[in-house]
Amino acid sequence: MRVFVTGHLGYIGVHLVALLKEAGHHVTGCDVGLFTGCEWEEFVRPDVELIRDIRDLDVADLDGSDCVMHLAAISNDPMGDLDEEITLSVNRAGSIDLARLAKTAGVPRFLFSGSCSVYGKGDKLDLDEGDPLHPLTAYARSKIDTEAEVAKLADENFAPAFLRNATAYGHSPMLRIDIVANNLLACALATGKIGIMSDGSPWRPLVHCVDIARAFIAFMDAPPDRIRNVAVNIGDNQENFQVKDVADEVKRVLPDADITYTGEVGNDPRSYRVRFDYLNRLLPDFKLAYSLRSGTEELHRQMTDHGFDLADFEGDQFVRLRTLSRRLHLIKGDRR
Ligand SMILES: NC(=O)c1ccc[n+]([C@@H]2O[C@H](COP(=O)([O-])OP(=O)(O)OC[C@H]3O[C@@H](n4cnc5c(N)ncnc54)[C@H](O)[C@@H]3O)[C@@H](O)[C@H]2O)c1
């Protein structure tokens, strides 16, 4: 298949390109390169690489693709707070325009990288796809609005699907440590302390970045009628954790590290536990390859091999917000 991947130079995107190439697909990657220079390791390149803003793409760029996998985004809540306008321009307007381009180009499938953060603070703990959405941030709003608008484009020739990914963690050649599990492990390695910014009680569904990439491929391989216009949580019921449980997993690999509560964010309102039964029904053969335990052990080995230290923890390389705040000019301004 000919697959068009946006955000292919990101934390999840580099795994996705490698898995697609390994499976024999022809891959075109499109990424503006916000985090160029932040590479941790070598990674597999796509067959065709467009270093370009997704908002500058044309129909001709997508022509002949069998599937668009759209991951490019300003990719978390704090980055959305840094510049709400840019988050909405890239994540919402840019995504909706890209889906329209894909449909015009006759691409039959459009897979969108959404997020479980759309549930925000739930009215109850265990949320599924039918529950009300309470977006707490511009980032979460951008994901919901995109789902709603792109869903309207669905027809017999165009099958969009919305992957509501749990919070990612784990090793990647484009590592980021600004996501909860990676952050606690990095903190423990660099400082000897597992520093929790909340009171440790908030729930988060977690999923390894490789498993998100694998889910995209499972959605591409599924019959179109099965996935046409579905919004699906990506993760596993067993992989919902309170932040303090994640800290315990880190302590398992680094027993000398002390768990500390800094209280910086008080009682974090972003607390949600998510159910993944729909994914199991829709794609019964798809199972996660990682658990938080195996993913933490693997990342711990990799970080130790790399000699991950305080300079890495405090520097820009692995924290998206710090790099982005210097590179906003690359994506400033509405394109259309
Ligand atoms: N990491 C997570 O925990 C998580 C969880 C749920 C959903 N997601 C979603 O998955 C996707 C990938 O996340 P990630 O963690 O790999 O993020 P990332 O920040 O590592 O990668 C995003 C990539 O998109 C590129 N990009 C940003 N704006 C662009 C633009 N206008 N044009 C072209 N490229 C642009 C960046 O250069 C970057 O390489 C995002 O859509 C994100 O919202 C991530």
The ligand as a Tripos MOL2 file, in Angstrom:
@<TRIPOS>MOLECULE
LIG
   44    48     1     0     0
SMALL
NO_CHARGES

@<TRIPOS>ATOM
      1 N1          2.2320   11.2700   22.8290 N.am      1 LIG1
      2 C1          1.0500   11.0790   23.3660 C.2       1 LIG1
      3 O1          0.8930   10.8020   24.5740 O.2       1 LIG1
      4 C2         -0.2030   11.1400   22.5120 C.ar      1 LIG1
      5 C3         -1.3850   10.6720   23.0620 C.ar      1 LIG1
      6 C4         -2.5420   10.7680   22.3200 C.ar      1 LIG1
      7 C5         -2.5000   11.3070   21.0480 C.ar      1 LIG1
      8 N2         -1.3230   11.7520   20.5360 N.ar      1 LIG1
      9 C6         -1.3420   12.3500   19.1960 C.3       1 LIG1
     10 O2         -0.4990   11.5740   18.3400 O.3       1 LIG1
     11 C7          0.1480   12.4360   17.4070 C.3       1 LIG1
     12 C8          1.6560   12.2760   17.4940 C.3       1 LIG1
     13 O3          2.0900   12.5560   18.8280 O.3       1 LIG1
     14 P1          3.6310   12.5440   19.2060 P.3       1 LIG1
     15 O4          3.7200   12.2500   20.6560 O.co2     1 LIG1
     16 O5          4.3900   11.7090   18.2370 O.co2     1 LIG1
     17 O6          3.9760   14.0840   18.9960 O.3       1 LIG1
     18 P2          5.3660   14.7720   18.5690 P.3       1 LIG1
     19 O7          5.3010   16.1810   19.0350 O.co2     1 LIG1
     20 O8          6.5090   13.9480   18.9650 O.co2     1 LIG1
     21 O9          5.2630   14.7410   16.9670 O.3       1 LIG1
     22 C9          4.4290   15.5870   16.2450 C.3       1 LIG1
     23 C10         5.1190   15.9010   14.9270 C.3       1 LIG1
     24 O10         4.2400   16.7490   14.1610 O.3       1 LIG1
     25 C11         5.0470   17.6980   13.5230 C.3       1 LIG1
     26 N3          4.2180   18.8860   13.2280 N.ar      1 LIG1
     27 C12         3.6500   19.7400   14.1140 C.ar      1 LIG1
     28 N4          2.9840   20.7080   13.4530 N.ar      1 LIG1
     29 C13         3.1320   20.4470   12.1280 C.ar      1 LIG1
     30 C14         2.6660   21.0750   10.9430 C.ar      1 LIG1
     31 N5          1.9170   22.2010   10.9920 N.pl3     1 LIG1
     32 N6          2.9980   20.5410    9.7450 N.ar      1 LIG1
     33 C15         3.7790   19.4250    9.6710 C.ar      1 LIG1
     34 N7          4.2530   18.7890   10.7690 N.ar      1 LIG1
     35 C16         3.9300   19.2930   11.9860 C.ar      1 LIG1
     36 C17         6.1830   18.0100   14.4820 C.3       1 LIG1
     37 O11         7.3060   18.5440   13.7890 O.3       1 LIG1
     38 C18         6.4360   16.6430   15.1040 C.3       1 LIG1
     39 O12         7.4790   15.9560   14.4530 O.3       1 LIG1
     40 C19        -0.3520   13.8450   17.7090 C.3       1 LIG1
     41 O13        -1.4620   14.1100   16.8730 O.3       1 LIG1
     42 C20        -0.7880   13.7570   19.1460 C.3       1 LIG1
     43 O14        -1.7790   14.7130   19.4490 O.3       1 LIG1
     44 C21        -0.1690   11.6810   21.2340 C.ar      1 LIG1
@<TRIPOS>BOND
     1     1     2 1
     2     2     3 2
     3     2     4 1
     4     4     5 ar
     5     4    44 ar
     6     5     6 ar
     7     6     7 ar
     8     7     8 ar
     9     8     9 1
    10     8    44 ar
    11     9    10 1
    12     9    42 1
    13    10    11 1
    14    11    12 1
    15    11    40 1
    16    12    13 1
    17    13    14 1
    18    14    15 2
    19    14    16 1
    20    14    17 1
    21    17    18 1
    22    18    19 2
    23    18    20 1
    24    18    21 1
    25    21    22 1
    26    22    23 1
    27    23    24 1
    28    23    38 1
    29    24    25 1
    30    25    26 1
    31    25    36 1
    32    26    27 ar
    33    26    35 ar
    34    27    28 ar
    35    28    29 ar
    36    29    30 ar
    37    29    35 ar
    38    30    31 1
    39    30    32 ar
    40    32    33 ar
    41    33    34 ar
    42    34    35 ar
    43    36    37 1
    44    36    38 1
    45    38    39 1
    46    40    41 1
    47    40    42 1
    48    42    43 1
@<TRIPOS>SUBSTRUCTURE
     1 LIG1         1 GROUP 0 **** ****
